[in-house]
Amino acid sequence: MDRLPTELYGAILCQLARDDRKSTTLALTRAIPRSPVPRAYLFETIRLHNAKQVLLLYQRLRGVGGKDSQEAAWVREFILEAWIVDAQIVVNLLELLPHIRVLTLSIGTSFMPEHLEEIFQAPRLDLVALFVRFRPYVERATYYQFLKVRETKTRDLRSLTLGSRGVTSTG
């Protein structure tokens, strides 16, 4: 089985349900280590549950070439489900992932509006969905600081439209 072409493995993996592709790819790379199984499916969807995972992924991507690495280019969906995480590391990690189509962030007390501004400072032309979730049941609501937007920024946000080419300014 280690002599099968990469395309055949890719065709087989594409037939699987999206949720099963990652675990099947991992199982194949472990069972047949010399096989040319396409590893892109391991990075297609990244779901992180704690701060240590965020740091480990950041270190791995930096170690293999940063945003120019193949692994960073493979990531299409990024889901952060950790409430307690260093927001600056998340910002730095997302800088390495330029081709994200779906971004889901859980915003804890360490996130500031400036962190979100930094995430979207460079255009994210591939982004089609953004989900932001604020931590419930805390002494101080974490989203209040995001509501305090200066009038100029509010005016700027009103002039944005979402089209086939991403987010554009109409004003």
C-alpha positions in Angstrom: 0.0 0.0 0.0 3.0 2.3 0.4 3.4 2.3 -3.4 0.0 3.7 -4.2 0.0 7.3 -5.8 -0.8 10.3 -3.7 -3.8 11.1 -5.9 -5.4 7.7 -5.2 -5.1 8.3 -1.4 -6.6 11.8 -1.9 -9.5 10.5 -4.0 -10.3 7.9 -1.3 -10.1 10.5 1.5 -12.3 13.0 -0.4 -15.1 10.3 -0.3 -15.1 10.4 3.5 -17.3 12.7 5.6 -15.4 15.9 6.5 -15.4 15.0 10.2 -13.8 11.6 9.5 -11.1 12.8 7.1 -8.6 14.1 9.7 -8.7 11.0 11.9 -8.5 8.6 8.9 -5.6 10.6 7.5 -3.8 10.4 10.8 -4.5 6.6 11.1 -3.2 6.0 7.6 0.0 8.0 8.2 0.6 5.9 11.4 -0.3 2.5 9.8 1.6 3.1 6.6 4.3 5.6 7.5 6.1 5.6 4.2 2.9 6.0 2.2 2.3 9.3 0.3 -0.9 10.1 2.1 -1.8 13.8 1.6 -1.2 15.4 4.9 -3.2 18.5 4.0 -6.3 16.9 5.6 -4.6 17.0 9.0 -4.5 20.8 8.8 -7.7 21.6 7.0 -9.6 22.3 10.2 -7.8 23.3 13.3 -9.7 23.2 16.6 -7.8 24.4 19.7 -9.2 23.9 23.3 -6.5 25.3 25.5 -3.6 27.8 25.7 -0.9 25.1 25.4 -2.3 23.9 22.1 -2.3 27.5 20.7 1.4 27.9 21.7 2.4 24.5 20.3 0.7 25.2 17.0 2.3 28.6 16.8 5.8 27.1 17.5 5.3 24.3 15.0 4.2 26.7 12.2 7.1 29.1 13.0 9.5 26.2 12.9 8.5 25.0 9.4 8.6 28.4 7.7 5.8 30.5 9.1 3.1 31.8 6.8 5.0 30.6 3.8 4.9 26.9 5.0 2.7 24.3 3.3 1.0 23.5 6.6 -0.1 27.1 7.2 -1.5 27.3 3.7 -3.6 24.1 4.2 -5.6 25.6 7.1 -9.1 26.6 5.9 -11.0 26.7 9.2 -9.6 27.9 12.6 -11.6 27.4 15.8 -10.4 28.7 19.1 -12.4 27.3 22.0 -10.1 28.4 24.8 -11.3 31.2 27.1 -8.0 31.7 28.8 -5.2 32.2 26.3 -2.6 34.8 25.6 -4.3 37.0 23.1 -1.0 38.2 21.5 0.0 34.6 20.7 -3.4 34.1 19.0 -2.8 37.3 17.0 0.7 36.1 16.0 -0.6 32.6 15.1 -3.4 34.0 12.9 -0.8 36.1 11.1 0.7 32.8 10.0 -2.6 31.6 8.6 -3.4 33.8 5.6 -5.9 31.5 3.8 -8.5 30.9 6.5 -12.1 30.8 5.2 -13.9 30.3 8.5 -12.7 31.9 11.7 -14.3 31.1 15.1 -12.9 32.9 18.2 -13.9 32.6 21.8 -13.1 36.0 23.3 -12.0 35.8 27.0 -11.0 38.5 29.4 -7.4 38.7 27.9 -8.7 39.9 24.5 -8.9 43.6 23.8 -10.4 45.4 20.8 -6.8 46.2 19.7 -6.1 42.5 19.3 -9.0 42.0 16.9 -7.9 45.1 15.0 -4.5 43.5 14.7 -6.0 40.2 13.4 -7.8 42.1 10.6 -5.1 44.7 9.9 -4.0 42.8 6.8 -6.8 41.9 4.4 -8.2 38.4 4.7 -9.6 38.0 1.2 -10.4 34.3 1.7 -12.5 34.8 4.9 -16.2 34.1 4.3 -17.4 33.5 7.9 -16.4 35.1 11.2 -17.9 33.8 14.5 -17.0 35.7 17.7 -18.2 34.3 21.0 -17.8 36.2 24.3 -17.4 34.4 27.6 -20.7 34.3 29.5 -21.1 34.3 33.3 -18.2 36.4 34.4 -18.2 39.3 37.0 -17.6 41.8 34.3 -19.0 41.3 30.8 -16.1 40.9 28.4 -17.8 42.5 25.4 -18.4 46.0 26.9 -15.0 47.2 25.8 -15.9 46.1 22.2 -19.0 48.2 22.3 -17.1 51.4 23.1 -16.3 52.3 19.5 -15.4 55.8 18.6 -17.8 57.6 16.2 -15.3 57.5 13.4 -14.9 53.8 13.6 -18.7 53.3 13.7 -19.0 55.5 10.6 -16.3 53.4 8.9 -18.0 50.1 9.8 -21.3 51.4 8.3 -19.6 51.9 4.9 -18.4 48.3 4.7 -20.1 45.7 2.4 -19.6 42.0 2.0 -19.4 40.9 -1.6 -17.9 38.2 -3.7 -14.5 39.8 -3.4 -14.6 39.9 0.5 -15.2 43.0 2.6 -15.0 46.3 0.8 -15.5 49.9 1.7 -18.3 51.8 0.0 -17.5 55.2 1.4 
